[in-house]
Amino acid sequence: MKFEHTITVEAPIDAVRTFFEDVPAVAACVPGVEDTTAVEPDTYEGRLRIRVGPLAFTIAGRAHVEQDADGTWRMKGEGRDGRIGAGVSAALEARLREVSPSTTEVQATADLQFSGRLGELGQPLIRRKADAMLEEFTENLQQRFRSA
């Protein structure tokens, strides 16, 4: 399942770029993420608690993050909830674009693959949950810069 979103942040591009370099800080803006820990350079482990429809999951996994010279961030990861047999693999990308000296646009794309019980829920339900999570992430990100 593919997602594409654009987020506008009221902050200079250099501040947003610096923020995105702090992976645990970015993860803290994602609703349900907990215990993000660096285990190797650019590799992190963590958990995501999420409720989709009638099912609640705690997906534990690992992700590798890299930044290109042009400032594009890429993250590949996968995780599972062994309790109910659900899994997800993700490839995410974020590109920053300066809209004005005080405004940055984050163009985010994601390609997610679901397995097990999570894959059985159906795309409309998963898409609604993903959109709600992105809205909350956007608000958390914007709040981070408002309070900075």
VMD Tcl script that builds the backbone (N, CA, C; Angstrom):
set m [mol new atoms 444]
animate dup $m
set s [atomselect $m all]
$s set {name element resname resid chain x y z} {
  {N N MET 1 A 0.853 -1.147 0.000}
  {CA C MET 1 A 0.000 0.000 0.000}
  {C C MET 1 A 0.912 1.227 0.000}
  {N N LYS 2 A 0.643 2.165 -0.901}
  {CA C LYS 2 A 1.479 3.356 -1.036}
  {C C LYS 2 A 0.741 4.584 -0.511}
  {N N PHE 3 A 1.521 5.447 0.136}
  {CA C PHE 3 A 1.004 6.695 0.671}
  {C C PHE 3 A 1.922 7.825 0.222}
  {N N GLU 4 A 1.331 8.981 -0.064}
  {CA C GLU 4 A 2.098 10.186 -0.366}
  {C C GLU 4 A 1.428 11.348 0.343}
  {N N HIS 5 A 2.223 12.119 1.082}
  {CA C HIS 5 A 1.692 13.268 1.813}
  {C C HIS 5 A 2.704 14.404 1.786}
  {N N THR 6 A 2.200 15.614 1.862}
  {CA C THR 6 A 3.038 16.793 1.976}
  {C C THR 6 A 2.677 17.498 3.270}
  {N N ILE 7 A 3.702 17.796 4.074}
  {CA C ILE 7 A 3.529 18.452 5.365}
  {C C ILE 7 A 4.239 19.795 5.294}
  {N N THR 8 A 3.573 20.844 5.722}
  {CA C THR 8 A 4.185 22.162 5.769}
  {C C THR 8 A 4.556 22.474 7.213}
  {N N VAL 9 A 5.813 22.851 7.423}
  {CA C VAL 9 A 6.324 23.158 8.755}
  {C C VAL 9 A 6.769 24.612 8.770}
  {N N GLU 10 A 6.305 25.362 9.755}
  {CA C GLU 10 A 6.702 26.762 9.897}
  {C C GLU 10 A 8.054 26.832 10.602}
  {N N ALA 11 A 9.098 26.507 9.854}
  {CA C ALA 11 A 10.467 26.551 10.371}
  {C C ALA 11 A 11.416 26.580 9.173}
  {N N PRO 12 A 12.587 27.179 9.347}
  {CA C PRO 12 A 13.574 27.190 8.259}
  {C C PRO 12 A 14.038 25.772 7.922}
  {N N ILE 13 A 14.421 25.571 6.686}
  {CA C ILE 13 A 14.814 24.246 6.220}
  {C C ILE 13 A 15.983 23.678 7.034}
  {N N ASP 14 A 16.932 24.513 7.435}
  {CA C ASP 14 A 18.064 24.008 8.217}
  {C C ASP 14 A 17.612 23.451 9.564}
  {N N ALA 15 A 16.622 24.097 10.191}
  {CA C ALA 15 A 16.104 23.601 11.473}
  {C C ALA 15 A 15.375 22.276 11.290}
  {N N VAL 16 A 14.611 22.163 10.214}
  {CA C VAL 16 A 13.890 20.908 9.947}
  {C C VAL 16 A 14.889 19.803 9.617}
  {N N ARG 17 A 15.907 20.121 8.825}
  {CA C ARG 17 A 16.941 19.140 8.483}
  {C C ARG 17 A 17.639 18.643 9.754}
  {N N THR 18 A 18.004 19.536 10.643}
  {CA C THR 18 A 18.654 19.158 11.901}
  {C C THR 18 A 17.734 18.278 12.735}
  {N N PHE 19 A 16.465 18.628 12.785}
  {CA C PHE 19 A 15.502 17.819 13.537}
  {C C PHE 19 A 15.420 16.402 12.965}
  {N N PHE 20 A 15.338 16.266 11.656}
  {CA C PHE 20 A 15.220 14.943 11.033}
  {C C PHE 20 A 16.475 14.092 11.242}
  {N N GLU 21 A 17.593 14.715 11.548}
  {CA C GLU 21 A 18.809 13.948 11.836}
  {C C GLU 21 A 18.749 13.265 13.197}
  {N N ASP 22 A 17.824 13.685 14.057}
  {CA C ASP 22 A 17.632 13.099 15.385}
  {C C ASP 22 A 16.478 12.091 15.298}
  {N N VAL 23 A 16.809 10.870 14.902}
  {CA C VAL 23 A 15.779 9.852 14.640}
  {C C VAL 23 A 14.877 9.608 15.851}
  {N N PRO 24 A 15.401 9.465 17.080}
  {CA C PRO 24 A 14.489 9.282 18.219}
  {C C PRO 24 A 13.521 10.457 18.417}
  {N N ALA 25 A 13.950 11.683 18.116}
  {CA C ALA 25 A 13.056 12.839 18.239}
  {C C ALA 25 A 11.937 12.768 17.202}
  {N N VAL 26 A 12.274 12.382 15.977}
  {CA C VAL 26 A 11.245 12.229 14.934}
  {C C VAL 26 A 10.295 11.100 15.324}
  {N N ALA 27 A 10.844 9.982 15.799}
  {CA C ALA 27 A 10.007 8.850 16.204}
  {C C ALA 27 A 9.052 9.247 17.323}
  {N N ALA 28 A 9.482 10.135 18.209}
  {CA C ALA 28 A 8.619 10.576 19.306}
  {C C ALA 28 A 7.397 11.343 18.795}
  {N N CYS 29 A 7.454 11.864 17.590}
  {CA C CYS 29 A 6.315 12.564 16.996}
  {C C CYS 29 A 5.298 11.595 16.374}
  {N N VAL 30 A 5.700 10.348 16.165}
  {CA C VAL 30 A 4.811 9.353 15.552}
  {C C VAL 30 A 3.938 8.761 16.642}
  {N N PRO 31 A 2.612 8.870 16.510}
  {CA C PRO 31 A 1.739 8.346 17.554}
  {C C PRO 31 A 1.919 6.841 17.740}
  {N N GLY 32 A 2.074 6.429 18.992}
  {CA C GLY 32 A 2.186 5.012 19.317}
  {C C GLY 32 A 3.593 4.463 19.361}
  {N N VAL 33 A 4.591 5.227 18.892}
  {CA C VAL 33 A 5.974 4.743 18.916}
  {C C VAL 33 A 6.520 4.877 20.324}
  {N N GLU 34 A 7.206 3.832 20.771}
  {CA C GLU 34 A 7.830 3.864 22.087}
  {C C GLU 34 A 9.148 3.110 22.061}
  {N N ASP 35 A 10.024 3.472 22.971}
  {CA C ASP 35 A 11.301 2.787 23.167}
  {C C ASP 35 A 12.179 2.735 21.923}
  {N N THR 36 A 12.378 3.860 21.260}
  {CA C THR 36 A 13.280 3.902 20.117}
  {C C THR 36 A 14.718 3.944 20.634}
  {N N THR 37 A 15.518 2.948 20.227}
  {CA C THR 37 A 16.887 2.817 20.711}
  {C C THR 37 A 17.827 2.553 19.545}
  {N N ALA 38 A 18.946 3.281 19.519}
  {CA C ALA 38 A 19.973 3.021 18.505}
  {C C ALA 38 A 20.701 1.740 18.885}
  {N N VAL 39 A 20.815 0.802 17.939}
  {CA C VAL 39 A 21.506 -0.467 18.198}
  {C C VAL 39 A 22.784 -0.586 17.384}
  {N N GLU 40 A 22.885 0.184 16.342}
  {CA C GLU 40 A 24.063 0.280 15.480}
  {C C GLU 40 A 24.000 1.659 14.852}
  {N N PRO 41 A 25.086 2.104 14.223}
  {CA C PRO 41 A 24.980 3.392 13.528}
  {C C PRO 41 A 23.847 3.344 12.492}
  {N N ASP 42 A 22.937 4.289 12.599}
  {CA C ASP 42 A 21.805 4.433 11.666}
  {C C ASP 42 A 20.802 3.285 11.726}
  {N N THR 43 A 20.862 2.437 12.746}
  {CA C THR 43 A 19.902 1.341 12.901}
  {C C THR 43 A 19.267 1.448 14.279}
  {N N TYR 44 A 17.936 1.329 14.297}
  {CA C TYR 44 A 17.168 1.551 15.522}
  {C C TYR 44 A 16.182 0.411 15.737}
  {N N GLU 45 A 15.911 0.135 17.006}
  {CA C GLU 45 A 14.853 -0.793 17.380}
  {C C GLU 45 A 13.804 -0.017 18.148}
  {N N GLY 46 A 12.579 -0.485 18.047}
  {CA C GLY 46 A 11.507 0.180 18.774}
  {C C GLY 46 A 10.220 -0.603 18.677}
  {N N ARG 47 A 9.199 -0.024 19.287}
  {CA C ARG 47 A 7.877 -0.649 19.273}
  {C C ARG 47 A 6.835 0.398 18.866}
  {N N LEU 48 A 5.784 -0.093 18.225}
  {CA C LEU 48 A 4.655 0.737 17.831}
  {C C LEU 48 A 3.394 0.086 18.370}
  {N N ARG 49 A 2.708 0.797 19.241}
  {CA C ARG 49 A 1.397 0.332 19.734}
  {C C ARG 49 A 0.341 1.017 18.891}
  {N N ILE 50 A -0.547 0.198 18.347}
  {CA C ILE 50 A -1.542 0.741 17.415}
  {C C ILE 50 A -2.827 -0.072 17.511}
  {N N ARG 51 A -3.934 0.609 17.300}
  {CA C ARG 51 A -5.230 -0.054 17.222}
  {C C ARG 51 A -5.790 0.242 15.832}
  {N N VAL 52 A -6.120 -0.818 15.121}
  {CA C VAL 52 A -6.729 -0.692 13.801}
  {C C VAL 52 A -8.030 -1.467 13.853}
  {N N GLY 53 A -9.135 -0.746 13.751}
  {CA C GLY 53 A -10.427 -1.401 13.869}
  {C C GLY 53 A -10.532 -2.104 15.211}
  {N N PRO 54 A -10.915 -3.383 15.192}
  {CA C PRO 54 A -11.120 -4.105 16.451}
  {C C PRO 54 A -9.835 -4.679 17.060}
  {N N LEU 55 A -8.718 -4.575 16.362}
  {CA C LEU 55 A -7.491 -5.222 16.828}
  {C C LEU 55 A -6.467 -4.220 17.346}
  {N N ALA 56 A -5.823 -4.609 18.449}
  {CA C ALA 56 A -4.724 -3.815 18.992}
  {C C ALA 56 A -3.439 -4.609 18.781}
  {N N PHE 57 A -2.381 -3.903 18.365}
  {CA C PHE 57 A -1.103 -4.529 18.058}
  {C C PHE 57 A 0.013 -3.819 18.808}
  {N N THR 58 A 1.064 -4.549 19.085}
  {CA C THR 58 A 2.330 -3.960 19.499}
  {C C THR 58 A 3.370 -4.564 18.570}
  {N N ILE 59 A 3.789 -3.785 17.615}
  {CA C ILE 59 A 4.727 -4.265 16.610}
  {C C ILE 59 A 6.138 -3.861 17.032}
  {N N ALA 60 A 6.987 -4.850 17.244}
  {CA C ALA 60 A 8.383 -4.606 17.603}
  {C C ALA 60 A 9.225 -4.865 16.366}
  {N N GLY 61 A 10.205 -3.981 16.145}
  {CA C GLY 61 A 11.015 -4.187 14.950}
  {C C GLY 61 A 12.256 -3.344 14.923}
  {N N ARG 62 A 12.840 -3.340 13.746}
  {CA C ARG 62 A 14.118 -2.675 13.515}
  {C C ARG 62 A 14.022 -1.878 12.225}
  {N N ALA 63 A 14.704 -0.723 12.213}
  {CA C ALA 63 A 14.703 0.130 11.028}
  {C C ALA 63 A 16.108 0.676 10.789}
  {N N HIS 64 A 16.436 0.821 9.524}
  {CA C HIS 64 A 17.714 1.421 9.122}
  {C C HIS 64 A 17.401 2.739 8.420}
  {N N VAL 65 A 18.100 3.800 8.831}
  {CA C VAL 65 A 17.862 5.139 8.292}
  {C C VAL 65 A 19.129 5.632 7.606}
  {N N GLU 66 A 18.955 6.260 6.449}
  {CA C GLU 66 A 20.100 6.860 5.766}
  {C C GLU 66 A 19.676 8.187 5.159}
  {N N GLN 67 A 20.654 9.064 5.006}
  {CA C GLN 67 A 20.420 10.368 4.409}
  {C C GLN 67 A 21.318 10.525 3.192}
  {N N ASP 68 A 20.723 10.924 2.076}
  {CA C ASP 68 A 21.484 11.190 0.863}
  {C C ASP 68 A 22.120 12.566 0.940}
  {N N ALA 69 A 23.065 12.817 0.059}
  {CA C ALA 69 A 23.742 14.113 0.007}
  {C C ALA 69 A 22.765 15.251 -0.284}
  {N N ASP 70 A 21.677 14.952 -0.995}
  {CA C ASP 70 A 20.703 16.005 -1.314}
  {C C ASP 70 A 19.719 16.261 -0.175}
  {N N GLY 71 A 19.889 15.554 0.966}
  {CA C GLY 71 A 19.021 15.777 2.118}
  {C C GLY 71 A 17.791 14.902 2.151}
  {N N THR 72 A 17.713 13.911 1.302}
  {CA C THR 72 A 16.585 12.982 1.315}
  {C C THR 72 A 16.839 11.902 2.362}
  {N N TRP 73 A 15.844 11.641 3.209}
  {CA C TRP 73 A 15.947 10.572 4.208}
  {C C TRP 73 A 15.203 9.355 3.713}
  {N N ARG 74 A 15.810 8.212 3.928}
  {CA C ARG 74 A 15.178 6.937 3.591}
  {C C ARG 74 A 15.236 6.033 4.811}
  {N N MET 75 A 14.150 5.328 5.056}
  {CA C MET 75 A 14.079 4.395 6.161}
  {C C MET 75 A 13.459 3.102 5.652}
  {N N LYS 76 A 14.112 1.993 5.974}
  {CA C LYS 76 A 13.555 0.681 5.674}
  {C C LYS 76 A 13.478 -0.077 6.987}
  {N N GLY 77 A 12.352 -0.690 7.218}
  {CA C GLY 77 A 12.202 -1.413 8.464}
  {C C GLY 77 A 11.134 -2.476 8.371}
  {N N GLU 78 A 11.136 -3.300 9.392}
  {CA C GLU 78 A 10.088 -4.313 9.492}
  {C C GLU 78 A 9.888 -4.667 10.954}
  {N N GLY 79 A 8.693 -5.141 11.237}
  {CA C GLY 79 A 8.369 -5.522 12.602}
  {C C GLY 79 A 7.233 -6.511 12.640}
  {N N ARG 80 A 7.082 -7.127 13.813}
  {CA C ARG 80 A 6.039 -8.143 13.988}
  {C C ARG 80 A 5.419 -8.035 15.366}
  {N N ASP 81 A 4.193 -8.468 15.440}
  {CA C ASP 81 A 3.526 -8.715 16.711}
  {C C ASP 81 A 3.297 -10.215 16.745}
  {N N GLY 82 A 4.183 -10.920 17.437}
  {CA C GLY 82 A 4.108 -12.370 17.476}
  {C C GLY 82 A 2.895 -12.896 18.221}
  {N N ARG 83 A 2.336 -12.081 19.105}
  {CA C ARG 83 A 1.185 -12.511 19.902}
  {C C ARG 83 A -0.008 -12.856 19.011}
  {N N ILE 84 A -0.258 -12.025 17.993}
  {CA C ILE 84 A -1.419 -12.282 17.134}
  {C C ILE 84 A -1.025 -12.514 15.681}
  {N N GLY 85 A 0.252 -12.624 15.413}
  {CA C GLY 85 A 0.694 -12.946 14.059}
  {C C GLY 85 A 0.441 -11.847 13.055}
  {N N ALA 86 A 0.926 -10.651 13.350}
  {CA C ALA 86 A 0.782 -9.529 12.426}
  {C C ALA 86 A 2.166 -8.967 12.132}
  {N N GLY 87 A 2.338 -8.477 10.924}
  {CA C GLY 87 A 3.632 -7.908 10.572}
  {C C GLY 87 A 3.501 -6.781 9.578}
  {N N VAL 88 A 4.566 -5.982 9.509}
  {CA C VAL 88 A 4.605 -4.885 8.551}
  {C C VAL 88 A 6.054 -4.696 8.106}
  {N N SER 89 A 6.220 -4.400 6.833}
  {CA C SER 89 A 7.516 -3.954 6.334}
  {C C SER 89 A 7.257 -2.613 5.658}
  {N N ALA 90 A 8.225 -1.694 5.817}
  {CA C ALA 90 A 8.012 -0.329 5.352}
  {C C ALA 90 A 9.253 0.219 4.680}
  {N N ALA 91 A 9.019 1.000 3.646}
  {CA C ALA 91 A 10.063 1.797 3.007}
  {C C ALA 91 A 9.514 3.223 2.974}
  {N N LEU 92 A 10.182 4.128 3.708}
  {CA C LEU 92 A 9.733 5.511 3.802}
  {C C LEU 92 A 10.783 6.437 3.215}
  {N N GLU 93 A 10.325 7.561 2.694}
  {CA C GLU 93 A 11.239 8.561 2.157}
  {C C GLU 93 A 10.682 9.935 2.488}
  {N N ALA 94 A 11.562 10.857 2.880}
  {CA C ALA 94 A 11.169 12.245 3.153}
  {C C ALA 94 A 12.139 13.176 2.446}
  {N N ARG 95 A 11.582 14.115 1.688}
  {CA C ARG 95 A 12.376 15.133 0.990}
  {C C ARG 95 A 11.950 16.496 1.525}
  {N N LEU 96 A 12.937 17.341 1.777}
  {CA C LEU 96 A 12.661 18.684 2.267}
  {C C LEU 96 A 12.773 19.679 1.122}
  {N N ARG 97 A 11.868 20.669 1.156}
  {CA C ARG 97 A 11.907 21.731 0.148}
  {C C ARG 97 A 11.606 23.052 0.831}
  {N N GLU 98 A 12.463 24.027 0.600}
  {CA C GLU 98 A 12.263 25.357 1.184}
  {C C GLU 98 A 11.174 26.084 0.409}
  {N N VAL 99 A 10.105 26.457 1.107}
  {CA C VAL 99 A 9.018 27.213 0.501}
  {C C VAL 99 A 9.305 28.705 0.641}
  {N N SER 100 A 9.813 29.097 1.803}
  {CA C SER 100 A 10.236 30.462 2.084}
  {C C SER 100 A 11.318 30.358 3.159}
  {N N PRO 101 A 11.977 31.447 3.508}
  {CA C PRO 101 A 13.019 31.358 4.538}
  {C C PRO 101 A 12.511 30.827 5.889}
  {N N SER 102 A 11.210 30.917 6.128}
  {CA C SER 102 A 10.670 30.449 7.406}
  {C C SER 102 A 9.692 29.281 7.267}
  {N N THR 103 A 9.598 28.678 6.088}
  {CA C THR 103 A 8.646 27.587 5.856}
  {C C THR 103 A 9.311 26.478 5.044}
  {N N THR 104 A 9.115 25.235 5.517}
  {CA C THR 104 A 9.678 24.066 4.843}
  {C C THR 104 A 8.562 23.085 4.535}
  {N N GLU 105 A 8.660 22.486 3.378}
  {CA C GLU 105 A 7.715 21.457 2.974}
  {C C GLU 105 A 8.415 20.104 3.073}
  {N N VAL 106 A 7.743 19.143 3.693}
  {CA C VAL 106 A 8.248 17.776 3.792}
  {C C VAL 106 A 7.371 16.914 2.894}
  {N N GLN 107 A 7.975 16.374 1.847}
  {CA C GLN 107 A 7.248 15.488 0.944}
  {C C GLN 107 A 7.571 14.059 1.366}
  {N N ALA 108 A 6.565 13.368 1.891}
  {CA C ALA 108 A 6.770 12.035 2.448}
  {C C ALA 108 A 6.064 10.993 1.593}
  {N N THR 109 A 6.763 9.893 1.324}
  {CA C THR 109 A 6.168 8.755 0.637}
  {C C THR 109 A 6.442 7.507 1.469}
  {N N ALA 110 A 5.524 6.580 1.402}
  {CA C ALA 110 A 5.675 5.330 2.143}
  {C C ALA 110 A 5.111 4.196 1.310}
  {N N ASP 111 A 5.798 3.084 1.360}
  {CA C ASP 111 A 5.314 1.848 0.747}
  {C C ASP 111 A 5.278 0.819 1.874}
  {N N LEU 112 A 4.080 0.418 2.272}
  {CA C LEU 112 A 3.896 -0.484 3.400}
  {C C LEU 112 A 3.310 -1.813 2.931}
  {N N GLN 113 A 3.824 -2.885 3.477}
  {CA C GLN 113 A 3.311 -4.227 3.198}
  {C C GLN 113 A 2.877 -4.838 4.533}
  {N N PHE 114 A 1.664 -5.340 4.591}
  {CA C PHE 114 A 1.121 -5.905 5.819}
  {C C PHE 114 A 0.964 -7.408 5.677}
  {N N SER 115 A 1.153 -8.116 6.789}
  {CA C SER 115 A 0.989 -9.570 6.760}
  {C C SER 115 A 0.197 -10.026 7.981}
  {N N GLY 116 A -0.273 -11.246 7.906}
  {CA C GLY 116 A -1.013 -11.829 9.021}
  {C C GLY 116 A -2.330 -11.118 9.264}
  {N N ARG 117 A -2.711 -11.024 10.533}
  {CA C ARG 117 A -3.997 -10.426 10.894}
  {C C ARG 117 A -4.111 -8.976 10.432}
  {N N LEU 118 A -3.000 -8.273 10.448}
  {CA C LEU 118 A -3.024 -6.877 10.014}
  {C C LEU 118 A -3.360 -6.791 8.523}
  {N N GLY 119 A -2.826 -7.702 7.728}
  {CA C GLY 119 A -3.106 -7.717 6.300}
  {C C GLY 119 A -4.542 -8.080 5.976}
  {N N GLU 120 A -5.220 -8.750 6.905}
  {CA C GLU 120 A -6.602 -9.170 6.691}
  {C C GLU 120 A -7.618 -8.058 6.930}
  {N N LEU 121 A -7.195 -6.952 7.510}
  {CA C LEU 121 A -8.142 -5.902 7.885}
  {C C LEU 121 A -8.712 -5.140 6.703}
  {N N GLY 122 A -8.008 -5.096 5.603}
  {CA C GLY 122 A -8.521 -4.400 4.428}
  {C C GLY 122 A -7.938 -3.009 4.279}
  {N N GLN 123 A -7.713 -2.632 3.025}
  {CA C GLN 123 A -7.056 -1.372 2.727}
  {C C GLN 123 A -7.808 -0.134 3.205}
  {N N PRO 124 A -9.136 -0.054 3.059}
  {CA C PRO 124 A -9.812 1.179 3.513}
  {C C PRO 124 A -9.619 1.449 5.006}
  {N N LEU 125 A -9.702 0.428 5.824}
  {CA C LEU 125 A -9.534 0.589 7.263}
  {C C LEU 125 A -8.093 0.984 7.599}
  {N N ILE 126 A -7.145 0.320 6.971}
  {CA C ILE 126 A -5.729 0.635 7.210}
  {C C ILE 126 A -5.404 2.043 6.719}
  {N N ARG 127 A -5.939 2.422 5.569}
  {CA C ARG 127 A -5.665 3.756 5.021}
  {C C ARG 127 A -6.225 4.840 5.946}
  {N N ARG 128 A -7.424 4.647 6.493}
  {CA C ARG 128 A -7.988 5.626 7.424}
  {C C ARG 128 A -7.108 5.775 8.663}
  {N N LYS 129 A -6.622 4.645 9.188}
  {CA C LYS 129 A -5.763 4.692 10.368}
  {C C LYS 129 A -4.445 5.386 10.033}
  {N N ALA 130 A -3.857 5.068 8.895}
  {CA C ALA 130 A -2.597 5.698 8.491}
  {C C ALA 130 A -2.782 7.199 8.307}
  {N N ASP 131 A -3.881 7.616 7.706}
  {CA C ASP 131 A -4.141 9.046 7.525}
  {C C ASP 131 A -4.303 9.744 8.871}
  {N N ALA 132 A -4.989 9.106 9.813}
  {CA C ALA 132 A -5.155 9.682 11.150}
  {C C ALA 132 A -3.806 9.794 11.865}
  {N N MET 133 A -2.957 8.776 11.714}
  {CA C MET 133 A -1.635 8.821 12.331}
  {C C MET 133 A -0.792 9.924 11.715}
  {N N LEU 134 A -0.896 10.113 10.397}
  {CA C LEU 134 A -0.130 11.163 9.736}
  {C C LEU 134 A -0.591 12.544 10.199}
  {N N GLU 135 A -1.902 12.718 10.369}
  {CA C GLU 135 A -2.412 13.994 10.879}
  {C C GLU 135 A -1.840 14.283 12.257}
  {N N GLU 136 A -1.816 13.270 13.123}
  {CA C GLU 136 A -1.284 13.460 14.472}
  {C C GLU 136 A 0.227 13.714 14.425}
  {N N PHE 137 A 0.950 12.997 13.555}
  {CA C PHE 137 A 2.380 13.239 13.395}
  {C C PHE 137 A 2.622 14.682 12.950}
  {N N THR 138 A 1.839 15.152 11.970}
  {CA C THR 138 A 1.980 16.515 11.459}
  {C C THR 138 A 1.778 17.526 12.577}
  {N N GLU 139 A 0.740 17.335 13.380}
  {CA C GLU 139 A 0.478 18.248 14.490}
  {C C GLU 139 A 1.614 18.200 15.509}
  {N N ASN 140 A 2.105 17.016 15.826}
  {CA C ASN 140 A 3.220 16.883 16.772}
  {C C ASN 140 A 4.473 17.568 16.234}
  {N N LEU 141 A 4.750 17.401 14.945}
  {CA C LEU 141 A 5.913 18.021 14.324}
  {C C LEU 141 A 5.790 19.540 14.364}
  {N N GLN 142 A 4.623 20.050 13.984}
  {CA C GLN 142 A 4.417 21.498 13.998}
  {C C GLN 142 A 4.507 22.046 15.420}
  {N N GLN 143 A 3.949 21.326 16.391}
  {CA C GLN 143 A 4.012 21.761 17.785}
  {C C GLN 143 A 5.454 21.815 18.270}
  {N N ARG 144 A 6.250 20.871 17.837}
  {CA C ARG 144 A 7.667 20.830 18.221}
  {C C ARG 144 A 8.368 22.133 17.817}
  {N N PHE 145 A 8.064 22.638 16.625}
  {CA C PHE 145 A 8.706 23.855 16.157}
  {C C PHE 145 A 8.057 25.112 16.748}
  {N N ARG 146 A 6.763 25.054 17.081}
  {CA C ARG 146 A 6.116 26.201 17.725}
  {C C ARG 146 A 6.693 26.423 19.116}
  {N N SER 147 A 7.032 25.323 19.804}
  {CA C SER 147 A 7.535 25.452 21.174}
  {C C SER 147 A 9.064 25.596 21.232}
  {N N ALA 148 A 9.705 25.562 20.072}
  {CA C ALA 148 A 11.181 25.672 20.045}
  {C C ALA 148 A 11.647 27.096 20.183}
}
mol reanalyze $m
mol bondsrecalc $m
mol representation Tube
mol addrep $m
